[in-house]
Amino acid sequence: MCQNHNTQNQSVTIDPEIMSGAPVFTGTRVPIQTLFDYLMDGCSLSEFLDNFPTVSYEAALKVLAYAAQRAANGKVAA
């Protein structure tokens, strides 16, 4: 069962058949966590996008905006 999570445009898909159900950018096999790992390692968004050309700039921004909104609302697991 595939789920598209609305991060303002179905940017995230969770499907047990894709990457064992890890949240990925819709239409790709790129885990959302990879974006955060890159940023936490000090890489720029441009570097991430250069290495994962199947992820659009808009999709990455939507995921980041969604994460920022969740953090601002105190809905982030510690």
N, CA, C and O atoms as a Tripos MOL2 file, in Angstrom:
@<TRIPOS>MOLECULE
protein
  312   311    78     0     0
PROTEIN
NO_CHARGES

@<TRIPOS>ATOM
      1 N           0.8450   -1.1910    0.0000 N.3       1 MET1
      2 CA          0.0000    0.0000    0.0000 C.3       1 MET1
      3 C           0.8800    1.2400    0.0000 C.2       1 MET1
      4 O           1.6900    1.4360    0.9070 O.2       1 MET1
      5 N           0.7280    2.0300   -0.9630 N.am      2 CYS2
      6 CA          1.5250    3.2390   -1.1270 C.3       2 CYS2
      7 C           0.8090    4.4240   -0.5010 C.2       2 CYS2
      8 O          -0.4000    4.5890   -0.6620 O.2       2 CYS2
      9 N           1.5600    5.2380    0.2070 N.am      3 GLN3
     10 CA          1.0000    6.4550    0.7770 C.3       3 GLN3
     11 C           1.8110    7.6420    0.2920 C.2       3 GLN3
     12 O           3.0380    7.6510    0.3930 O.2       3 GLN3
     13 N           1.1240    8.6380   -0.2330 N.am      4 ASN4
     14 CA          1.7680    9.9110   -0.5350 C.3       4 ASN4
     15 C           1.4490   10.8350    0.6230 C.2       4 ASN4
     16 O           0.2820   11.0570    0.9470 O.2       4 ASN4
     17 N           2.4720   11.3660    1.2380 N.am      5 HIS5
     18 CA          2.2710   12.2780    2.3530 C.3       5 HIS5
     19 C           2.2970   13.6950    1.8380 C.2       5 HIS5
     20 O           3.2300   14.1020    1.1460 O.2       5 HIS5
     21 N           1.2820   14.4350    2.1740 N.am      6 ASN6
     22 CA          1.1520   15.7840    1.6450 C.3       6 ASN6
     23 C           2.0900   16.7320    2.3600 C.2       6 ASN6
     24 O           1.7940   17.2130    3.4530 O.2       6 ASN6
     25 N           3.2090   16.9910    1.7410 N.am      7 THR7
     26 CA          4.1090   18.0380    2.2050 C.3       7 THR7
     27 C           3.9330   19.1700    1.2180 C.2       7 THR7
     28 O           4.8980   19.7150    0.6820 O.2       7 THR7
     29 N           2.6790   19.5080    0.9920 N.am      8 GLN8
     30 CA          2.2400   20.5670    0.1080 C.3       8 GLN8
     31 C           2.3570   20.1820   -1.3640 C.2       8 GLN8
     32 O           2.3530   21.0660   -2.2210 O.2       8 GLN8
     33 N           2.4610   18.9020   -1.6830 N.am      9 ASN9
     34 CA          2.4400   18.4910   -3.0850 C.3       9 ASN9
     35 C           2.8700   17.0390   -3.2470 C.2       9 ASN9
     36 O           3.5540   16.7190   -4.2190 O.2       9 ASN9
     37 N           2.5110   16.1810   -2.3660 N.am     10 GLN10
     38 CA          2.8860   14.7690   -2.4460 C.3      10 GLN10
     39 C           4.3650   14.5900   -2.7840 C.2      10 GLN10
     40 O           4.7040   13.8880   -3.7370 O.2      10 GLN10
     41 N           5.2250   15.2070   -2.0240 N.am     11 SER11
     42 CA          6.6630   15.1100   -2.2570 C.3      11 SER11
     43 C           7.2720   13.8760   -1.6280 C.2      11 SER11
     44 O           8.4060   13.5110   -1.9410 O.2      11 SER11
     45 N           6.5240   13.2230   -0.7360 N.am     12 VAL12
     46 CA          7.0410   12.0760    0.0060 C.3      12 VAL12
     47 C           6.1330   10.8770   -0.2050 C.2      12 VAL12
     48 O           4.9090   10.9850   -0.1320 O.2      12 VAL12
     49 N           6.7510    9.7320   -0.4680 N.am     13 THR13
     50 CA          6.0160    8.4860   -0.6160 C.3      13 THR13
     51 C           6.5580    7.4720    0.3740 C.2      13 THR13
     52 O           7.7690    7.3620    0.5710 O.2      13 THR13
     53 N           5.6460    6.7290    0.9970 N.am     14 ILE14
     54 CA          6.0220    5.6120    1.8560 C.3      14 ILE14
     55 C           5.3260    4.3880    1.2910 C.2      14 ILE14
     56 O           4.0980    4.3130    1.2590 O.2      14 ILE14
     57 N           6.1240    3.4330    0.8480 N.am     15 ASP15
     58 CA          5.6040    2.2210    0.2250 C.3      15 ASP15
     59 C           6.5130    1.0640    0.6280 C.2      15 ASP15
     60 O           7.7200    1.1280    0.3920 O.2      15 ASP15
     61 N           5.9690    0.0130    1.2290 N.am     16 PRO16
     62 CA          6.8130   -1.1100    1.6540 C.3      16 PRO16
     63 C           7.5930   -1.7490    0.4930 C.2      16 PRO16
     64 O           8.5930   -2.4310    0.7180 O.2      16 PRO16
     65 N           7.1380   -1.5290   -0.7320 N.am     17 GLU17
     66 CA          7.8200   -2.0880   -1.8990 C.3      17 GLU17
     67 C           8.9890   -1.2220   -2.3750 C.2      17 GLU17
     68 O           9.7750   -1.6490   -3.2200 O.2      17 GLU17
     69 N           9.1010   -0.0180   -1.8380 N.am     18 ILE18
     70 CA         10.1800    0.8960   -2.2290 C.3      18 ILE18
     71 C          11.0420    1.1770   -1.0170 C.2      18 ILE18
     72 O          10.5660    1.7280   -0.0240 O.2      18 ILE18
     73 N          12.2930    0.8060   -1.0910 N.am     19 MET19
     74 CA         13.2720    1.0580   -0.0190 C.3      19 MET19
     75 C          12.7580    0.5830    1.3430 C.2      19 MET19
     76 O          12.9580    1.2520    2.3570 O.2      19 MET19
     77 N          12.1050   -0.5600    1.3540 N.am     20 SER20
     78 CA         11.5940   -1.1890    2.5850 C.3      20 SER20
     79 C          10.6730   -0.2740    3.3800 C.2      20 SER20
     80 O          10.5800   -0.3960    4.6010 O.2      20 SER20
     81 N           9.9980    0.6330    2.7030 N.am     21 GLY21
     82 CA          9.0380    1.5040    3.3730 C.3      21 GLY21
     83 C           9.6080    2.7810    3.9450 C.2      21 GLY21
     84 O           8.8920    3.5440    4.5950 O.2      21 GLY21
     85 N          10.8970    3.0270    3.7120 N.am     22 ALA22
     86 CA         11.4750    4.2980    4.1760 C.3      22 ALA22
     87 C          10.8470    5.4320    3.3650 C.2      22 ALA22
     88 O          10.6070    5.2660    2.1690 O.2      22 ALA22
     89 N          10.5780    6.5700    3.9860 N.am     23 PRO23
     90 CA         10.0430    7.7070    3.2230 C.3      23 PRO23
     91 C          11.0350    8.1320    2.1410 C.2      23 PRO23
     92 O          12.2140    8.3550    2.4160 O.2      23 PRO23
     93 N          10.5430    8.2390    0.9160 N.am     24 VAL24
     94 CA         11.3820    8.6440   -0.2170 C.3      24 VAL24
     95 C          10.7310    9.8150   -0.9350 C.2      24 VAL24
     96 O           9.5370   10.0720   -0.7840 O.2      24 VAL24
     97 N          11.5350   10.5140   -1.7140 N.am     25 PHE25
     98 CA         10.9800   11.5470   -2.5900 C.3      25 PHE25
     99 C          10.1110   10.8420   -3.6200 C.2      25 PHE25
    100 O          10.5550    9.8820   -4.2490 O.2      25 PHE25
    101 N           8.8960   11.2980   -3.7970 N.am     26 THR26
    102 CA          7.9520   10.6840   -4.7210 C.3      26 THR26
    103 C           8.5560   10.5600   -6.1150 C.2      26 THR26
    104 O           9.1390   11.5050   -6.6480 O.2      26 THR26
    105 N           8.4010    9.3710   -6.6890 N.am     27 GLY27
    106 CA          8.9140    9.1120   -8.0270 C.3      27 GLY27
    107 C          10.3770    8.7290   -8.0670 C.2      27 GLY27
    108 O          10.9470    8.5610   -9.1450 O.2      27 GLY27
    109 N          11.0000    8.5860   -6.8910 N.am     28 THR28
    110 CA         12.4150    8.2250   -6.8150 C.3      28 THR28
    111 C          12.5890    7.0980   -5.8080 C.2      28 THR28
    112 O          11.6290    6.6400   -5.1870 O.2      28 THR28
    113 N          13.8190    6.6670   -5.6630 N.am     29 ARG29
    114 CA         14.1980    5.7270   -4.6080 C.3      29 ARG29
    115 C          15.1540    6.4270   -3.6270 C.2      29 ARG29
    116 O          15.9180    5.7680   -2.9220 O.2      29 ARG29
    117 N          15.1050    7.7370   -3.5910 N.am     30 VAL30
    118 CA         15.9920    8.5300   -2.7290 C.3      30 VAL30
    119 C          15.2960    8.7700   -1.3970 C.2      30 VAL30
    120 O          14.2810    9.4640   -1.3400 O.2      30 VAL30
    121 N          15.8410    8.1940   -0.3190 N.am     31 PRO31
    122 CA         15.2400    8.4100    0.9970 C.3      31 PRO31
    123 C          15.3200    9.8780    1.4240 C.2      31 PRO31
    124 O          16.3110   10.5620    1.1710 O.2      31 PRO31
    125 N          14.2650   10.3370    2.0700 N.am     32 ILE32
    126 CA         14.2370   11.6950    2.6190 C.3      32 ILE32
    127 C          15.4050   11.8840    3.5940 C.2      32 ILE32
    128 O          16.0130   12.9530    3.6460 O.2      32 ILE32
    129 N          15.7050   10.8480    4.3520 N.am     33 GLN33
    130 CA         16.7890   10.9290    5.3400 C.3      33 GLN33
    131 C          18.1120   11.3130    4.6920 C.2      33 GLN33
    132 O          18.9470   11.9600    5.3240 O.2      33 GLN33
    133 N          18.3100   10.9220    3.4460 N.am     34 THR34
    134 CA         19.5550   11.2460    2.7510 C.3      34 THR34
    135 C          19.7400   12.7570    2.6360 C.2      34 THR34
    136 O          20.8540   13.2600    2.7830 O.2      34 THR34
    137 N          18.6690   13.4690    2.3790 N.am     35 LEU35
    138 CA         18.7510   14.9310    2.3180 C.3      35 LEU35
    139 C          19.2310   15.4830    3.6550 C.2      35 LEU35
    140 O          20.1350   16.3170    3.7000 O.2      35 LEU35
    141 N          18.6240   15.0170    4.7390 N.am     36 PHE36
    142 CA         19.0140   15.5220    6.0570 C.3      36 PHE36
    143 C          20.4330   15.1000    6.4220 C.2      36 PHE36
    144 O          21.1570   15.8620    7.0620 O.2      36 PHE36
    145 N          20.8380   13.8990    6.0230 N.am     37 ASP37
    146 CA         22.2150   13.4580    6.2770 C.3      37 ASP37
    147 C          23.2150   14.3670    5.5630 C.2      37 ASP37
    148 O          24.2250   14.7640    6.1440 O.2      37 ASP37
    149 N          22.9330   14.6910    4.3160 N.am     38 TYR38
    150 CA         23.8120   15.5950    3.5690 C.3      38 TYR38
    151 C          23.9280   16.9390    4.2750 C.2      38 TYR38
    152 O          25.0290   17.4520    4.4750 O.2      38 TYR38
    153 N          22.8000   17.4970    4.6460 N.am     39 LEU39
    154 CA         22.8180   18.8160    5.2820 C.3      39 LEU39
    155 C          23.5280   18.7670    6.6310 C.2      39 LEU39
    156 O          24.2710   19.6860    6.9750 O.2      39 LEU39
    157 N          23.3030   17.7050    7.3930 N.am     40 MET40
    158 CA         23.9660   17.5810    8.7020 C.3      40 MET40
    159 C          25.4730   17.3970    8.5520 C.2      40 MET40
    160 O          26.2370   17.7450    9.4520 O.2      40 MET40
    161 N          25.9010   16.8460    7.4110 N.am     41 ASP41
    162 CA         27.3310   16.6820    7.1460 C.3      41 ASP41
    163 C          27.9680   17.9540    6.5930 C.2      41 ASP41
    164 O          29.1580   17.9610    6.2800 O.2      41 ASP41
    165 N          27.1910   19.0300    6.4690 N.am     42 GLY42
    166 CA         27.7210   20.3050    6.0030 C.3      42 GLY42
    167 C          27.6570   20.5090    4.4970 C.2      42 GLY42
    168 O          28.1950   21.4880    3.9790 O.2      42 GLY42
    169 N          27.0060   19.5970    3.7970 N.am     43 CYS43
    170 CA         26.8590   19.7520    2.3420 C.3      43 CYS43
    171 C          25.7360   20.7430    2.0600 C.2      43 CYS43
    172 O          24.8340   20.9370    2.8750 O.2      43 CYS43
    173 N          25.8130   21.3550    0.9030 N.am     44 SER44
    174 CA         24.7710   22.2930    0.5110 C.3      44 SER44
    175 C          23.6240   21.5480   -0.1760 C.2      44 SER44
    176 O          23.7650   20.3930   -0.5770 O.2      44 SER44
    177 N          22.5050   22.2260   -0.2980 N.am     45 LEU45
    178 CA         21.3720   21.6660   -1.0180 C.3      45 LEU45
    179 C          21.7690   21.4020   -2.4680 C.2      45 LEU45
    180 O          21.3620   20.4000   -3.0560 O.2      45 LEU45
    181 N          22.5540   22.2920   -3.0340 N.am     46 SER46
    182 CA         23.0180   22.1130   -4.4230 C.3      46 SER46
    183 C          23.8410   20.8380   -4.5750 C.2      46 SER46
    184 O          23.7050   20.1250   -5.5690 O.2      46 SER46
    185 N          24.6870   20.5520   -3.6010 N.am     47 GLU47
    186 CA         25.4790   19.3190   -3.6630 C.3      47 GLU47
    187 C          24.5720   18.0880   -3.6190 C.2      47 GLU47
    188 O          24.7770   17.1290   -4.3630 O.2      47 GLU47
    189 N          23.5770   18.1240   -2.7480 N.am     48 PHE48
    190 CA         22.6250   17.0190   -2.6740 C.3      48 PHE48
    191 C          21.9350   16.8290   -4.0160 C.2      48 PHE48
    192 O          21.8690   15.7150   -4.5360 O.2      48 PHE48
    193 N          21.4230   17.9160   -4.5740 N.am     49 LEU49
    194 CA         20.6970   17.8360   -5.8430 C.3      49 LEU49
    195 C          21.6000   17.3890   -6.9820 C.2      49 LEU49
    196 O          21.1470   16.6740   -7.8770 O.2      49 LEU49
    197 N          22.8620   17.7910   -6.9720 N.am     50 ASP50
    198 CA         23.8070   17.3460   -7.9990 C.3      50 ASP50
    199 C          24.0160   15.8360   -7.9300 C.2      50 ASP50
    200 O          24.1690   15.1760   -8.9580 O.2      50 ASP50
    201 N          24.0200   15.3010   -6.7260 N.am     51 ASN51
    202 CA         24.2530   13.8680   -6.5330 C.3      51 ASN51
    203 C          22.9900   13.0280   -6.6940 C.2      51 ASN51
    204 O          23.0720   11.8140   -6.8840 O.2      51 ASN51
    205 N          21.8280   13.6620   -6.6210 N.am     52 PHE52
    206 CA         20.5500   12.9560   -6.7550 C.3      52 PHE52
    207 C          19.6640   13.7170   -7.7440 C.2      52 PHE52
    208 O          18.6940   14.3590   -7.3430 O.2      52 PHE52
    209 N          19.9970   13.6450   -9.0280 N.am     53 PRO53
    210 CA         19.2910   14.4440  -10.0340 C.3      53 PRO53
    211 C          17.8150   14.0800  -10.2100 C.2      53 PRO53
    212 O          17.0730   14.8300  -10.8440 O.2      53 PRO53
    213 N          17.3810   12.9560   -9.6670 N.am     54 THR54
    214 CA         15.9590   12.6060   -9.7660 C.3      54 THR54
    215 C          15.1070   13.3920   -8.7800 C.2      54 THR54
    216 O          13.8800   13.3970   -8.8810 O.2      54 THR54
    217 N          15.7530   14.0550   -7.8270 N.am     55 VAL55
    218 CA         15.0310   14.8810   -6.8470 C.3      55 VAL55
    219 C          15.0150   16.3170   -7.3660 C.2      55 VAL55
    220 O          16.0610   16.8770   -7.6960 O.2      55 VAL55
    221 N          13.8390   16.9000   -7.4370 N.am     56 SER56
    222 CA         13.7490   18.2840   -7.9110 C.3      56 SER56
    223 C          14.0400   19.2590   -6.7620 C.2      56 SER56
    224 O          13.8750   18.9460   -5.5830 O.2      56 SER56
    225 N          14.4690   20.4230   -7.1560 N.am     57 TYR57
    226 CA         14.7140   21.5000   -6.1970 C.3      57 TYR57
    227 C          13.4380   21.7900   -5.4090 C.2      57 TYR57
    228 O          13.4770   21.9600   -4.1910 O.2      57 TYR57
    229 N          12.3160   21.8420   -6.1100 N.am     58 GLU58
    230 CA         11.0350   22.1420   -5.4750 C.3      58 GLU58
    231 C          10.6550   21.0790   -4.4470 C.2      58 GLU58
    232 O          10.1760   21.4050   -3.3610 O.2      58 GLU58
    233 N          10.8700   19.8090   -4.7880 N.am     59 ALA59
    234 CA         10.5390   18.7300   -3.8500 C.3      59 ALA59
    235 C          11.3990   18.8190   -2.5920 C.2      59 ALA59
    236 O          10.9050   18.6370   -1.4800 O.2      59 ALA59
    237 N          12.6880   19.1000   -2.7770 N.am     60 ALA60
    238 CA         13.5830   19.2320   -1.6270 C.3      60 ALA60
    239 C          13.1530   20.3950   -0.7390 C.2      60 ALA60
    240 O          13.1240   20.2640    0.4840 O.2      60 ALA60
    241 N          12.8200   21.5270   -1.3450 N.am     61 LEU61
    242 CA         12.3790   22.6830   -0.5630 C.3      61 LEU61
    243 C          11.0860   22.3850    0.1940 C.2      61 LEU61
    244 O          10.9330   22.8040    1.3420 O.2      61 LEU61
    245 N          10.1600   21.6700   -0.4310 N.am     62 LYS62
    246 CA          8.9030   21.3320    0.2320 C.3      62 LYS62
    247 C           9.1340   20.4440    1.4410 C.2      62 LYS62
    248 O           8.4940   20.6200    2.4780 O.2      62 LYS62
    249 N          10.0460   19.4930    1.3110 N.am     63 VAL63
    250 CA         10.3610   18.6170    2.4410 C.3      63 VAL63
    251 C          11.0130   19.4240    3.5620 C.2      63 VAL63
    252 O          10.6790   19.2430    4.7330 O.2      63 VAL63
    253 N          11.9310   20.3030    3.2120 N.am     64 LEU64
    254 CA         12.5870   21.1330    4.2290 C.3      64 LEU64
    255 C          11.5920   22.0770    4.9030 C.2      64 LEU64
    256 O          11.6400   22.2670    6.1180 O.2      64 LEU64
    257 N          10.7030   22.6600    4.1260 N.am     65 ALA65
    258 CA          9.6950   23.5630    4.6970 C.3      65 ALA65
    259 C           8.7640   22.8040    5.6290 C.2      65 ALA65
    260 O           8.3990   23.3060    6.6920 O.2      65 ALA65
    261 N           8.3810   21.6030    5.2350 N.am     66 TYR66
    262 CA          7.5150   20.7800    6.0670 C.3      66 TYR66
    263 C           8.2100   20.4340    7.3860 C.2      66 TYR66
    264 O           7.5980   20.5040    8.4520 O.2      66 TYR66
    265 N           9.4850   20.0620    7.3070 N.am     67 ALA67
    266 CA         10.2510   19.7290    8.5150 C.3      67 ALA67
    267 C          10.3800   20.9640    9.4230 C.2      67 ALA67
    268 O          10.2600   20.8520   10.6440 O.2      67 ALA67
    269 N          10.6190   22.1110    8.8400 N.am     68 ALA68
    270 CA         10.7390   23.3440    9.6160 C.3      68 ALA68
    271 C           9.4120   23.6840   10.3020 C.2      68 ALA68
    272 O           9.3870   24.1140   11.4560 O.2      68 ALA68
    273 N           8.3160   23.4840    9.5740 N.am     69 GLN69
    274 CA          6.9980   23.7580   10.1460 C.3      69 GLN69
    275 C           6.7270   22.8080   11.3050 C.2      69 GLN69
    276 O           6.2250   23.2310   12.3460 O.2      69 GLN69
    277 N           7.0490   21.5450   11.1380 N.am     70 ARG70
    278 CA          6.8400   20.5700   12.2070 C.3      70 ARG70
    279 C           7.6950   20.9240   13.4320 C.2      70 ARG70
    280 O           7.2340   20.8150   14.5680 O.2      70 ARG70
    281 N           8.9210   21.3390   13.1950 N.am     71 ALA71
    282 CA          9.7980   21.7080   14.2960 C.3      71 ALA71
    283 C           9.2580   22.9330   15.0240 C.2      71 ALA71
    284 O           9.2820   22.9880   16.2540 O.2      71 ALA71
    285 N           8.7710   23.9140   14.2690 N.am     72 ALA72
    286 CA          8.2320   25.1340   14.8720 C.3      72 ALA72
    287 C           6.9840   24.8460   15.6950 C.2      72 ALA72
    288 O           6.7010   25.5460   16.6680 O.2      72 ALA72
    289 N           6.2440   23.8240   15.3080 N.am     73 ASN73
    290 CA          5.0360   23.4490   16.0420 C.3      73 ASN73
    291 C           5.3050   22.4420   17.1530 C.2      73 ASN73
    292 O           4.3780   21.9530   17.7990 O.2      73 ASN73
    293 N           6.5890   22.1370   17.3710 N.am     74 GLY74
    294 CA          6.9530   21.2190   18.4400 C.3      74 GLY74
    295 C           6.5630   19.7830   18.1760 C.2      74 GLY74
    296 O           6.3470   19.0200   19.1170 O.2      74 GLY74
    297 N           6.4680   19.3980   16.9090 N.am     75 LYS75
    298 CA          6.0530   18.0380   16.5580 C.3      75 LYS75
    299 C           7.2190   17.2220   16.0090 C.2      75 LYS75
    300 O           7.0610   16.4780   15.0400 O.2      75 LYS75
    301 N           8.3760   17.3610   16.6210 N.am     76 VAL76
    302 CA          9.5440   16.6250   16.1880 C.3      76 VAL76
    303 C           9.9380   15.6820   17.3020 C.2      76 VAL76
    304 O          10.0470   16.0830   18.4600 O.2      76 VAL76
    305 N          10.1520   14.4230   16.9490 N.am     77 ALA77
    306 CA         10.5760   13.4270   17.9530 C.3      77 ALA77
    307 C          12.0190   13.6830   18.3300 C.2      77 ALA77
    308 O          12.8470   14.0080   17.4790 O.2      77 ALA77
    309 N          12.3080   13.5370   19.5820 N.am     78 ALA78
    310 CA         13.6820   13.7570   20.0610 C.3      78 ALA78
    311 C          14.5000   12.5090   19.9360 C.2      78 ALA78
    312 O          15.6790   12.5060   20.2910 O.2      78 ALA78
@<TRIPOS>BOND
     1     1     2 1
     2     2     3 1
     3     3     4 2
     4     3     5 am
     5     5     6 1
     6     6     7 1
     7     7     8 2
     8     7     9 am
     9     9    10 1
    10    10    11 1
    11    11    12 2
    12    11    13 am
    13    13    14 1
    14    14    15 1
    15    15    16 2
    16    15    17 am
    17    17    18 1
    18    18    19 1
    19    19    20 2
    20    19    21 am
    21    21    22 1
    22    22    23 1
    23    23    24 2
    24    23    25 am
    25    25    26 1
    26    26    27 1
    27    27    28 2
    28    27    29 am
    29    29    30 1
    30    30    31 1
    31    31    32 2
    32    31    33 am
    33    33    34 1
    34    34    35 1
    35    35    36 2
    36    35    37 am
    37    37    38 1
    38    38    39 1
    39    39    40 2
    40    39    41 am
    41    41    42 1
    42    42    43 1
    43    43    44 2
    44    43    45 am
    45    45    46 1
    46    46    47 1
    47    47    48 2
    48    47    49 am
    49    49    50 1
    50    50    51 1
    51    51    52 2
    52    51    53 am
    53    53    54 1
    54    54    55 1
    55    55    56 2
    56    55    57 am
    57    57    58 1
    58    58    59 1
    59    59    60 2
    60    59    61 am
    61    61    62 1
    62    62    63 1
    63    63    64 2
    64    63    65 am
    65    65    66 1
    66    66    67 1
    67    67    68 2
    68    67    69 am
    69    69    70 1
    70    70    71 1
    71    71    72 2
    72    71    73 am
    73    73    74 1
    74    74    75 1
    75    75    76 2
    76    75    77 am
    77    77    78 1
    78    78    79 1
    79    79    80 2
    80    79    81 am
    81    81    82 1
    82    82    83 1
    83    83    84 2
    84    83    85 am
    85    85    86 1
    86    86    87 1
    87    87    88 2
    88    87    89 am
    89    89    90 1
    90    90    91 1
    91    91    92 2
    92    91    93 am
    93    93    94 1
    94    94    95 1
    95    95    96 2
    96    95    97 am
    97    97    98 1
    98    98    99 1
    99    99   100 2
   100    99   101 am
   101   101   102 1
   102   102   103 1
   103   103   104 2
   104   103   105 am
   105   105   106 1
   106   106   107 1
   107   107   108 2
   108   107   109 am
   109   109   110 1
   110   110   111 1
   111   111   112 2
   112   111   113 am
   113   113   114 1
   114   114   115 1
   115   115   116 2
   116   115   117 am
   117   117   118 1
   118   118   119 1
   119   119   120 2
   120   119   121 am
   121   121   122 1
   122   122   123 1
   123   123   124 2
   124   123   125 am
   125   125   126 1
   126   126   127 1
   127   127   128 2
   128   127   129 am
   129   129   130 1
   130   130   131 1
   131   131   132 2
   132   131   133 am
   133   133   134 1
   134   134   135 1
   135   135   136 2
   136   135   137 am
   137   137   138 1
   138   138   139 1
   139   139   140 2
   140   139   141 am
   141   141   142 1
   142   142   143 1
   143   143   144 2
   144   143   145 am
   145   145   146 1
   146   146   147 1
   147   147   148 2
   148   147   149 am
   149   149   150 1
   150   150   151 1
   151   151   152 2
   152   151   153 am
   153   153   154 1
   154   154   155 1
   155   155   156 2
   156   155   157 am
   157   157   158 1
   158   158   159 1
   159   159   160 2
   160   159   161 am
   161   161   162 1
   162   162   163 1
   163   163   164 2
   164   163   165 am
   165   165   166 1
   166   166   167 1
   167   167   168 2
   168   167   169 am
   169   169   170 1
   170   170   171 1
   171   171   172 2
   172   171   173 am
   173   173   174 1
   174   174   175 1
   175   175   176 2
   176   175   177 am
   177   177   178 1
   178   178   179 1
   179   179   180 2
   180   179   181 am
   181   181   182 1
   182   182   183 1
   183   183   184 2
   184   183   185 am
   185   185   186 1
   186   186   187 1
   187   187   188 2
   188   187   189 am
   189   189   190 1
   190   190   191 1
   191   191   192 2
   192   191   193 am
   193   193   194 1
   194   194   195 1
   195   195   196 2
   196   195   197 am
   197   197   198 1
   198   198   199 1
   199   199   200 2
   200   199   201 am
   201   201   202 1
   202   202   203 1
   203   203   204 2
   204   203   205 am
   205   205   206 1
   206   206   207 1
   207   207   208 2
   208   207   209 am
   209   209   210 1
   210   210   211 1
   211   211   212 2
   212   211   213 am
   213   213   214 1
   214   214   215 1
   215   215   216 2
   216   215   217 am
   217   217   218 1
   218   218   219 1
   219   219   220 2
   220   219   221 am
   221   221   222 1
   222   222   223 1
   223   223   224 2
   224   223   225 am
   225   225   226 1
   226   226   227 1
   227   227   228 2
   228   227   229 am
   229   229   230 1
   230   230   231 1
   231   231   232 2
   232   231   233 am
   233   233   234 1
   234   234   235 1
   235   235   236 2
   236   235   237 am
   237   237   238 1
   238   238   239 1
   239   239   240 2
   240   239   241 am
   241   241   242 1
   242   242   243 1
   243   243   244 2
   244   243   245 am
   245   245   246 1
   246   246   247 1
   247   247   248 2
   248   247   249 am
   249   249   250 1
   250   250   251 1
   251   251   252 2
   252   251   253 am
   253   253   254 1
   254   254   255 1
   255   255   256 2
   256   255   257 am
   257   257   258 1
   258   258   259 1
   259   259   260 2
   260   259   261 am
   261   261   262 1
   262   262   263 1
   263   263   264 2
   264   263   265 am
   265   265   266 1
   266   266   267 1
   267   267   268 2
   268   267   269 am
   269   269   270 1
   270   270   271 1
   271   271   272 2
   272   271   273 am
   273   273   274 1
   274   274   275 1
   275   275   276 2
   276   275   277 am
   277   277   278 1
   278   278   279 1
   279   279   280 2
   280   279   281 am
   281   281   282 1
   282   282   283 1
   283   283   284 2
   284   283   285 am
   285   285   286 1
   286   286   287 1
   287   287   288 2
   288   287   289 am
   289   289   290 1
   290   290   291 1
   291   291   292 2
   292   291   293 am
   293   293   294 1
   294   294   295 1
   295   295   296 2
   296   295   297 am
   297   297   298 1
   298   298   299 1
   299   299   300 2
   300   299   301 am
   301   301   302 1
   302   302   303 1
   303   303   304 2
   304   303   305 am
   305   305   306 1
   306   306   307 1
   307   307   308 2
   308   307   309 am
   309   309   310 1
   310   310   311 1
   311   311   312 2
@<TRIPOS>SUBSTRUCTURE
     1 MET1         2 RESIDUE 1 A MET
     2 CYS2         6 RESIDUE 1 A CYS
     3 GLN3        10 RESIDUE 1 A GLN
     4 ASN4        14 RESIDUE 1 A ASN
     5 HIS5        18 RESIDUE 1 A HIS
     6 ASN6        22 RESIDUE 1 A ASN
     7 THR7        26 RESIDUE 1 A THR
     8 GLN8        30 RESIDUE 1 A GLN
     9 ASN9        34 RESIDUE 1 A ASN
    10 GLN10       38 RESIDUE 1 A GLN
    11 SER11       42 RESIDUE 1 A SER
    12 VAL12       46 RESIDUE 1 A VAL
    13 THR13       50 RESIDUE 1 A THR
    14 ILE14       54 RESIDUE 1 A ILE
    15 ASP15       58 RESIDUE 1 A ASP
    16 PRO16       62 RESIDUE 1 A PRO
    17 GLU17       66 RESIDUE 1 A GLU
    18 ILE18       70 RESIDUE 1 A ILE
    19 MET19       74 RESIDUE 1 A MET
    20 SER20       78 RESIDUE 1 A SER
    21 GLY21       82 RESIDUE 1 A GLY
    22 ALA22       86 RESIDUE 1 A ALA
    23 PRO23       90 RESIDUE 1 A PRO
    24 VAL24       94 RESIDUE 1 A VAL
    25 PHE25       98 RESIDUE 1 A PHE
    26 THR26      102 RESIDUE 1 A THR
    27 GLY27      106 RESIDUE 1 A GLY
    28 THR28      110 RESIDUE 1 A THR
    29 ARG29      114 RESIDUE 1 A ARG
    30 VAL30      118 RESIDUE 1 A VAL
    31 PRO31      122 RESIDUE 1 A PRO
    32 ILE32      126 RESIDUE 1 A ILE
    33 GLN33      130 RESIDUE 1 A GLN
    34 THR34      134 RESIDUE 1 A THR
    35 LEU35      138 RESIDUE 1 A LEU
    36 PHE36      142 RESIDUE 1 A PHE
    37 ASP37      146 RESIDUE 1 A ASP
    38 TYR38      150 RESIDUE 1 A TYR
    39 LEU39      154 RESIDUE 1 A LEU
    40 MET40      158 RESIDUE 1 A MET
    41 ASP41      162 RESIDUE 1 A ASP
    42 GLY42      166 RESIDUE 1 A GLY
    43 CYS43      170 RESIDUE 1 A CYS
    44 SER44      174 RESIDUE 1 A SER
    45 LEU45      178 RESIDUE 1 A LEU
    46 SER46      182 RESIDUE 1 A SER
    47 GLU47      186 RESIDUE 1 A GLU
    48 PHE48      190 RESIDUE 1 A PHE
    49 LEU49      194 RESIDUE 1 A LEU
    50 ASP50      198 RESIDUE 1 A ASP
    51 ASN51      202 RESIDUE 1 A ASN
    52 PHE52      206 RESIDUE 1 A PHE
    53 PRO53      210 RESIDUE 1 A PRO
    54 THR54      214 RESIDUE 1 A THR
    55 VAL55      218 RESIDUE 1 A VAL
    56 SER56      222 RESIDUE 1 A SER
    57 TYR57      226 RESIDUE 1 A TYR
    58 GLU58      230 RESIDUE 1 A GLU
    59 ALA59      234 RESIDUE 1 A ALA
    60 ALA60      238 RESIDUE 1 A ALA
    61 LEU61      242 RESIDUE 1 A LEU
    62 LYS62      246 RESIDUE 1 A LYS
    63 VAL63      250 RESIDUE 1 A VAL
    64 LEU64      254 RESIDUE 1 A LEU
    65 ALA65      258 RESIDUE 1 A ALA
    66 TYR66      262 RESIDUE 1 A TYR
    67 ALA67      266 RESIDUE 1 A ALA
    68 ALA68      270 RESIDUE 1 A ALA
    69 GLN69      274 RESIDUE 1 A GLN
    70 ARG70      278 RESIDUE 1 A ARG
    71 ALA71      282 RESIDUE 1 A ALA
    72 ALA72      286 RESIDUE 1 A ALA
    73 ASN73      290 RESIDUE 1 A ASN
    74 GLY74      294 RESIDUE 1 A GLY
    75 LYS75      298 RESIDUE 1 A LYS
    76 VAL76      302 RESIDUE 1 A VAL
    77 ALA77      306 RESIDUE 1 A ALA
    78 ALA78      310 RESIDUE 1 A ALA
